[in-house]
Amino acid sequence: MLFALRFAGPIARGEVDLTFRRWRRAQVRPGRLYRTPVGRLQVDEVDVVEPGDLTPDDARRAGFPSVDAALAEADRHAAPDALLFRVRFHPLDEPDPRAELAASVPDGDDLAAVCRRLDAMDARSGHGPWAWSTLATIGERPGVRAPDLAASFGRETAPFKADVRRLKALGLTHSLAVGYELSPRGRAVLAARE
C-alpha cells in the first residue's frame, strides 16, 4: 500500500488507522505485514463498503477532514468499476529486520554466502549478469534516479527496480527519496569483491 508521507506521523501516533482504496479485488490481506513509505503496517481487516456508509469518524480515522475528501482521494486513480475497500491497519513498533540486516557487516561464512548468492543471481539471470554491476553502480552513484540508473544499463525502469529490490532484500541497499545507496552491509560485500 502506498501512503503519502504526510500520513507517517498520524499513523505512528495511532490517529490514522484506516484507509479507503478503490480496487477491483482486494490488494491486501488481513494478518499480513506490508512495508510502506510510512513504515511497516499490519492489516487487521479488509471490507468492501458502500460510499454512503462512510461516516465523518471513518474519514477522520483515514486522515481526511470529511467523507467527501476521503472518497475523492480513493477515487483519484480508480477504475470506474472498482469497489471501495476499507482497510484497517496498525503500525508495527518492532524494528524492520531488513534494516537490522542492512546495518550488519558480514564476515567469514556470512560474507562468503552473500558473495555466492550474488554470483548465482548473475549466473542464472535471463538478461545477463546484473547483481554485482548494479551494486557497484549504486555505490558509485548514490541518489541517482532509478530511470537514469536503468538507462545506464540499457534496461527498462520497472525490471531494474525489481532487481534492486532483490539487493535490498539481502540488506545491501537502502532506498532514498531519490535513488538508492549502499548499506553498511552492501559496502562491506562490495569491498570484499574488489
Backbone bond lengths (Angstrom), bond angles and torsions (degrees), N, CA, C in turn:
res aa  C-N    CA-C-N  psi(-1)  N-CA   C-N-CA  omega(-1)  CA-C   N-CA-C  phi
1 M - - - 1.447 - - 1.520 108.98 -
2 L 1.281 115.77 136.51 1.452 120.69 176.79 1.525 109.71 -98.64
3 F 1.314 115.62 139.44 1.458 122.36 175.45 1.519 107.96 -133.03
4 A 1.320 117.08 143.39 1.459 120.72 171.35 1.524 107.77 -66.26
5 L 1.317 116.92 148.07 1.465 121.12 -177.15 1.524 112.58 -61.96
6 R 1.324 117.85 -20.10 1.464 119.61 178.86 1.529 112.07 -63.54
7 F 1.339 117.16 -17.94 1.464 120.80 179.66 1.524 113.10 -84.74
8 A 1.329 118.67 -10.77 1.466 121.40 -174.20 1.527 111.98 -56.92
9 G 1.325 118.01 -52.83 1.463 120.97 -179.47 1.514 112.97 -62.60
10 P 1.348 118.77 -51.81 1.463 119.54 179.26 1.531 113.85 -59.50
11 I 1.329 117.92 -35.56 1.463 120.03 177.17 1.525 109.63 -68.12
12 A 1.324 117.33 -46.24 1.469 120.77 -179.49 1.527 111.45 -60.58
13 R 1.338 117.35 -35.21 1.467 121.40 179.90 1.529 113.13 -82.89
14 G 1.331 117.68 -3.41 1.458 121.41 -179.65 1.511 113.99 80.55
15 E 1.331 117.87 10.73 1.458 121.20 179.72 1.529 111.76 -78.64
16 V 1.325 116.33 -29.27 1.456 122.18 178.27 1.517 107.78 -116.48
17 D 1.342 115.25 118.68 1.459 119.84 178.97 1.519 112.29 -136.59
18 L 1.326 116.69 12.30 1.468 123.07 176.56 1.518 109.24 -131.03
19 T 1.313 115.23 152.64 1.457 121.09 167.12 1.517 106.88 -142.91
20 F 1.306 115.49 149.80 1.460 121.69 177.87 1.511 108.09 -116.30
21 R 1.329 115.58 126.28 1.459 121.27 -176.40 1.519 109.84 -130.59
22 R 1.318 115.66 145.97 1.468 121.72 174.16 1.529 107.98 -101.81
23 W 1.318 115.33 115.06 1.461 122.54 178.12 1.521 108.82 -137.50
24 R 1.316 115.75 156.66 1.474 119.21 172.62 1.527 109.85 -74.72
25 R 1.324 116.03 -32.80 1.471 121.81 174.55 1.521 107.01 -146.36
26 A 1.312 116.54 157.56 1.470 120.70 -176.05 1.526 110.55 -56.68
27 Q 1.325 116.09 133.61 1.466 122.14 179.11 1.523 112.45 -101.90
28 V 1.326 116.85 -4.02 1.464 122.00 176.77 1.526 107.95 -134.41
29 R 1.333 115.47 161.12 1.463 120.43 -178.35 1.523 110.39 -129.07
30 P 1.324 116.93 142.87 1.467 120.35 176.44 1.528 111.12 -58.51
31 G 1.328 114.82 140.90 1.460 120.63 178.85 1.513 114.71 88.72
32 R 1.320 117.53 -11.60 1.468 120.15 -178.53 1.523 110.91 -91.47
33 L 1.331 114.23 151.78 1.467 122.06 176.32 1.521 108.62 -97.02
34 Y 1.329 116.01 142.29 1.454 121.27 178.98 1.520 109.20 -132.90
35 R 1.319 115.31 133.72 1.463 121.05 173.85 1.517 107.13 -88.31
36 T 1.303 116.55 125.82 1.457 121.23 -177.03 1.522 108.73 -129.29
37 P 1.317 117.98 168.74 1.462 119.96 176.37 1.533 113.16 -62.11
38 V 1.327 117.67 -16.84 1.470 120.71 -179.14 1.530 111.70 -106.05
39 G 1.321 117.95 11.82 1.456 121.69 177.93 1.515 112.06 118.39
40 R 1.327 114.58 -179.15 1.466 120.43 179.97 1.520 109.32 -84.12
41 L 1.331 115.14 131.56 1.458 121.39 -177.66 1.520 109.44 -126.09
42 Q 1.321 115.58 145.09 1.459 120.42 171.69 1.520 108.09 -109.14
43 V 1.316 115.79 129.54 1.463 121.11 178.37 1.520 108.16 -82.31
44 D 1.336 115.30 128.97 1.458 121.38 -179.43 1.522 112.71 -99.90
45 E 1.332 117.12 -35.07 1.461 121.04 -173.62 1.522 109.51 -154.84
46 V 1.323 116.45 141.70 1.464 122.01 176.64 1.525 107.18 -135.01
47 D 1.340 116.95 120.46 1.462 121.96 -178.60 1.520 110.07 -134.21
48 V 1.330 116.15 147.48 1.466 121.37 169.04 1.522 106.34 -84.39
49 V 1.329 116.25 132.35 1.467 121.05 -179.65 1.527 109.61 -130.54
50 E 1.300 114.80 159.50 1.459 120.72 174.85 1.531 108.44 -91.86
51 P 1.318 118.42 139.33 1.471 120.11 -179.82 1.534 113.09 -52.43
52 G 1.326 117.19 -37.44 1.456 120.63 -178.78 1.516 114.04 -69.12
53 D 1.345 117.03 -13.12 1.469 120.64 -179.55 1.530 112.78 -88.04
54 L 1.332 117.90 -9.92 1.468 119.90 -179.92 1.524 110.30 -69.32
55 T 1.320 115.46 142.42 1.462 121.78 179.70 1.520 110.13 -111.87
56 P 1.322 117.51 164.51 1.472 119.52 174.24 1.532 111.87 -57.34
57 D 1.335 117.83 -34.20 1.466 120.44 177.64 1.528 110.59 -65.37
58 D 1.344 117.89 -40.22 1.470 120.90 176.02 1.532 110.01 -58.33
59 A 1.330 115.93 -46.34 1.469 120.02 -179.54 1.520 110.79 -60.97
60 R 1.346 117.02 -44.58 1.465 120.95 179.67 1.525 110.51 -61.81
61 R 1.339 116.61 -43.55 1.475 120.56 179.68 1.520 112.22 -67.45
62 A 1.335 117.81 -16.94 1.461 122.50 175.67 1.526 111.86 -95.68
63 G 1.345 116.75 -1.48 1.458 120.69 176.45 1.509 114.84 89.89
64 F 1.327 117.44 22.16 1.462 121.15 -178.76 1.518 110.80 -121.77
65 P 1.336 117.23 151.21 1.466 120.42 -177.50 1.526 113.57 -75.52
66 S 1.343 116.92 -17.91 1.459 119.33 -177.28 1.525 110.07 -153.54
67 V 1.327 114.98 163.75 1.463 121.02 175.57 1.528 109.54 -61.45
68 D 1.319 117.10 -42.45 1.465 120.36 179.88 1.532 111.51 -58.99
69 A 1.320 117.24 -41.31 1.472 120.64 179.52 1.530 110.73 -66.47
70 A 1.325 117.34 -40.97 1.473 120.87 178.54 1.523 110.34 -64.02
71 L 1.324 116.94 -43.35 1.468 120.23 179.67 1.526 111.57 -68.16
72 A 1.319 116.96 -38.34 1.470 120.05 178.38 1.522 110.66 -60.53
73 E 1.319 116.69 -41.24 1.470 119.99 178.23 1.523 110.74 -66.57
74 A 1.326 117.58 -43.22 1.470 120.75 179.45 1.525 111.14 -63.45
75 D 1.322 115.94 -35.04 1.466 120.96 -176.48 1.530 113.46 -81.12
76 R 1.324 117.04 -13.69 1.464 121.29 -169.31 1.523 114.33 -52.95
77 H 1.309 118.89 -45.96 1.471 121.83 -177.44 1.519 111.65 -120.99
78 A 1.318 116.99 24.04 1.458 120.59 -173.12 1.523 112.25 -87.58
79 A 1.321 114.42 147.77 1.461 120.53 171.33 1.533 108.19 -70.61
80 P 1.310 117.56 150.62 1.474 119.95 -176.65 1.531 113.87 -58.92
81 D 1.320 117.78 -31.33 1.466 120.25 -176.97 1.527 113.01 -97.33
82 A 1.321 117.83 12.66 1.467 121.12 -177.38 1.524 110.76 -72.55
83 L 1.327 114.53 145.37 1.460 121.65 175.56 1.524 109.05 -84.71
84 L 1.328 115.99 158.45 1.467 120.40 176.10 1.527 108.14 -97.04
85 F 1.334 115.87 120.98 1.459 121.91 179.04 1.523 110.07 -108.16
86 R 1.326 115.45 138.01 1.463 121.68 170.81 1.523 105.95 -103.18
87 V 1.322 115.95 124.48 1.459 121.81 -179.39 1.523 108.00 -116.41
88 R 1.336 116.04 119.08 1.463 120.86 175.00 1.518 107.25 -100.18
89 F 1.335 116.82 136.15 1.461 122.11 -174.07 1.520 109.77 -147.68
90 H 1.324 115.37 170.24 1.471 120.50 171.07 1.522 108.64 -143.91
91 P 1.340 116.44 150.15 1.467 119.80 178.95 1.524 110.26 -75.60
92 L 1.303 115.91 151.04 1.463 121.52 176.26 1.516 108.40 -96.47
93 D 1.316 115.43 131.79 1.463 120.58 -177.52 1.517 113.43 -85.95
94 E 1.334 116.77 -27.47 1.460 118.25 -176.08 1.527 110.50 -70.29
95 P 1.323 116.45 154.29 1.470 119.70 -177.75 1.532 111.41 -63.40
96 D 1.310 114.20 150.16 1.460 121.17 177.00 1.535 107.91 -72.14
97 P 1.333 118.02 122.55 1.472 119.56 179.81 1.526 112.73 -57.68
98 R 1.334 116.97 -30.24 1.466 118.49 178.65 1.517 111.26 -67.20
99 A 1.337 116.89 -35.98 1.472 119.75 178.43 1.523 110.00 -67.48
100 E 1.323 116.48 -40.44 1.468 119.56 178.07 1.527 110.63 -64.74
101 L 1.335 116.74 -41.71 1.461 120.37 178.10 1.527 110.16 -62.63
102 A 1.336 117.04 -44.31 1.465 121.12 -178.47 1.521 111.92 -61.86
103 A 1.321 117.22 -31.49 1.461 121.22 -179.00 1.525 112.23 -79.62
104 S 1.322 117.26 -17.18 1.465 120.43 -177.87 1.526 110.31 -80.90
105 V 1.313 115.71 142.50 1.466 120.89 178.29 1.528 107.14 -105.36
106 P 1.334 117.09 116.81 1.462 119.69 -176.47 1.519 111.66 -74.32
107 D 1.312 114.87 152.14 1.461 119.86 172.70 1.521 107.77 -146.12
108 G 1.295 116.22 166.18 1.457 122.26 175.95 1.517 113.61 52.44
109 D 1.341 114.67 -125.26 1.461 120.85 -175.87 1.524 112.56 -62.15
110 D 1.345 116.95 -37.43 1.462 120.70 -179.29 1.530 109.76 -64.25
111 L 1.322 117.24 -44.50 1.461 121.62 179.19 1.533 110.21 -62.32
112 A 1.318 116.56 -45.22 1.470 120.04 179.70 1.528 110.77 -63.09
113 A 1.332 117.72 -38.23 1.465 121.16 -179.81 1.524 111.18 -65.82
114 V 1.331 117.29 -41.31 1.466 120.16 178.81 1.521 109.76 -65.36
115 C 1.316 117.84 -43.07 1.469 120.92 179.20 1.529 110.69 -62.12
116 R 1.338 117.60 -41.76 1.466 120.54 177.13 1.526 110.62 -62.76
117 R 1.328 116.69 -38.21 1.468 120.96 -179.86 1.529 110.40 -63.98
118 L 1.320 117.33 -42.88 1.466 120.75 178.40 1.534 110.89 -66.63
119 D 1.329 116.64 -40.05 1.466 120.01 176.20 1.530 110.64 -60.04
120 A 1.331 116.00 -41.83 1.470 120.62 -179.96 1.526 111.06 -66.26
121 M 1.338 117.19 -39.67 1.467 120.03 177.24 1.522 110.29 -60.03
122 D 1.323 115.87 -43.02 1.462 119.92 178.53 1.524 111.23 -65.26
123 A 1.333 117.22 -42.45 1.465 121.52 -174.84 1.529 112.21 -66.80
124 R 1.317 117.59 -36.99 1.469 118.94 -175.39 1.528 114.04 -99.82
125 S 1.308 117.01 7.90 1.461 120.28 -179.01 1.527 111.15 -69.81
126 G 1.315 116.02 135.83 1.459 121.05 177.00 1.520 113.12 -78.37
127 H 1.320 117.64 -12.82 1.463 120.60 -179.09 1.521 112.10 -116.47
128 G 1.327 116.33 20.89 1.453 121.10 177.36 1.522 111.91 92.41
129 P 1.325 116.53 166.63 1.469 120.46 -179.27 1.527 110.96 -58.33
130 W 1.308 116.04 133.94 1.461 120.07 -177.12 1.524 113.08 -139.84
131 A 1.321 118.40 -29.03 1.469 121.18 -168.49 1.523 112.65 -62.83
132 W 1.318 117.11 -55.56 1.462 119.83 -178.11 1.528 111.12 -66.24
133 S 1.329 116.78 -41.23 1.475 118.71 -178.07 1.532 111.10 -67.73
134 T 1.334 117.40 -36.84 1.460 120.02 177.55 1.520 110.34 -66.88
135 L 1.311 116.70 -43.35 1.465 120.91 178.07 1.531 110.24 -58.99
136 A 1.330 116.83 -46.03 1.473 120.61 -179.77 1.530 111.08 -64.28
137 T 1.323 117.46 -40.63 1.466 120.79 -179.02 1.523 111.05 -66.37
138 I 1.330 117.49 -41.50 1.463 119.81 176.74 1.526 109.84 -62.58
139 G 1.329 117.23 -37.51 1.461 120.59 176.92 1.518 112.34 -63.93
140 E 1.319 116.54 -37.70 1.464 121.23 -179.35 1.524 112.72 -80.80
141 R 1.355 116.56 -26.68 1.463 120.32 -172.43 1.532 111.42 -131.70
142 P 1.325 117.58 60.19 1.471 118.32 179.57 1.526 110.73 -65.67
143 G 1.339 114.78 146.85 1.454 119.62 176.14 1.514 114.97 77.80
144 V 1.337 118.05 8.11 1.458 121.22 178.14 1.522 108.62 -85.91
145 R 1.329 116.40 137.19 1.466 121.54 -178.66 1.527 111.22 -54.43
146 A 1.338 115.90 141.49 1.463 121.28 179.04 1.534 112.33 -56.12
147 P 1.344 119.82 -42.68 1.471 117.95 178.62 1.533 112.99 -60.88
148 D 1.339 116.31 -35.15 1.469 119.60 178.94 1.524 111.37 -70.55
149 L 1.344 116.17 -40.98 1.465 119.00 176.38 1.526 110.41 -63.62
150 A 1.339 116.18 -45.48 1.466 120.16 -179.83 1.532 110.32 -58.54
151 A 1.334 116.59 -44.18 1.465 120.62 -179.33 1.527 111.37 -62.39
152 S 1.333 117.50 -33.54 1.470 119.64 179.57 1.532 111.65 -66.09
153 F 1.331 116.30 -19.44 1.471 121.36 176.06 1.530 111.23 -101.16
154 G 1.341 117.25 0.30 1.453 120.82 -176.86 1.522 112.23 69.48
155 R 1.338 116.83 32.69 1.463 121.16 -176.08 1.522 110.95 -118.60
156 E 1.318 115.38 158.56 1.456 121.95 172.65 1.526 108.46 -73.14
157 T 1.318 116.91 151.82 1.464 121.55 -175.05 1.522 113.23 -64.95
158 A 1.329 118.17 -47.75 1.472 120.47 -174.01 1.527 112.95 -60.88
159 P 1.344 119.99 -48.41 1.472 118.34 177.82 1.532 112.74 -66.56
160 F 1.336 115.68 -33.58 1.466 118.75 176.78 1.530 110.11 -61.97
161 K 1.338 116.39 -46.42 1.466 119.84 179.73 1.527 111.38 -63.00
162 A 1.327 117.28 -35.09 1.474 120.17 176.99 1.526 110.29 -62.61
163 D 1.328 117.02 -39.79 1.467 120.15 177.64 1.530 110.84 -66.67
164 V 1.329 117.13 -40.47 1.468 119.24 178.53 1.530 110.38 -63.39
165 R 1.343 116.90 -35.70 1.468 119.43 176.34 1.526 111.35 -62.39
166 R 1.325 116.91 -32.13 1.471 120.18 176.44 1.537 110.11 -66.56
167 L 1.318 117.14 -37.84 1.467 120.49 175.68 1.526 110.34 -67.16
168 K 1.328 115.81 -39.25 1.466 120.28 178.99 1.519 110.56 -64.37
169 A 1.335 117.47 -37.83 1.465 121.27 179.01 1.531 111.54 -63.60
170 L 1.334 116.57 -25.12 1.466 120.99 175.59 1.524 111.71 -86.53
171 G 1.332 116.90 0.86 1.460 121.40 178.97 1.512 113.84 79.94
172 L 1.330 117.81 20.63 1.462 120.72 -173.08 1.527 114.23 -96.00
173 T 1.327 117.45 -19.57 1.463 120.86 -178.42 1.523 110.48 -134.90
174 H 1.324 114.91 162.82 1.466 124.04 171.57 1.518 107.06 -123.75
175 S 1.309 115.99 145.02 1.465 119.95 170.73 1.519 108.50 -85.94
176 L 1.311 115.68 137.66 1.460 122.30 175.07 1.528 108.10 -106.02
177 A 1.314 117.55 174.67 1.467 120.12 174.98 1.520 109.34 -56.17
178 V 1.321 116.83 -37.59 1.457 122.96 172.67 1.519 106.94 -131.01
179 G 1.307 116.98 120.04 1.453 121.69 176.44 1.522 113.90 79.14
180 Y 1.322 114.43 -155.70 1.458 122.04 -173.45 1.524 109.63 -137.64
181 E 1.331 115.24 169.59 1.457 122.09 169.41 1.516 108.06 -145.85
182 L 1.321 116.48 161.47 1.457 119.96 175.29 1.519 109.63 -76.71
183 S 1.311 115.86 143.26 1.462 121.36 172.44 1.523 108.13 -82.22
184 P 1.331 118.35 170.50 1.470 119.08 173.47 1.528 111.94 -54.91
185 R 1.329 116.28 -38.99 1.468 120.56 177.79 1.533 110.21 -63.68
186 G 1.337 116.69 -44.80 1.463 120.87 179.53 1.513 112.26 -62.20
187 R 1.348 116.44 -41.62 1.470 119.38 178.45 1.532 110.87 -62.78
188 A 1.333 117.03 -39.91 1.464 120.53 -179.48 1.529 111.06 -67.17
189 V 1.318 116.52 -40.92 1.469 120.26 -179.92 1.522 110.22 -66.73
190 L 1.309 117.42 -44.33 1.456 120.33 178.51 1.521 112.10 -63.60
191 A 1.326 116.64 -40.48 1.471 120.15 178.00 1.520 111.15 -63.21
192 A 1.326 117.87 -35.67 1.458 121.29 179.28 1.527 110.65 -66.94
193 R 1.315 116.50 -32.08 1.468 121.11 179.84 1.520 111.52 -72.50
194 E 1.346 115.50 -36.46 1.471 120.32 -177.02 1.491 108.07 -80.21
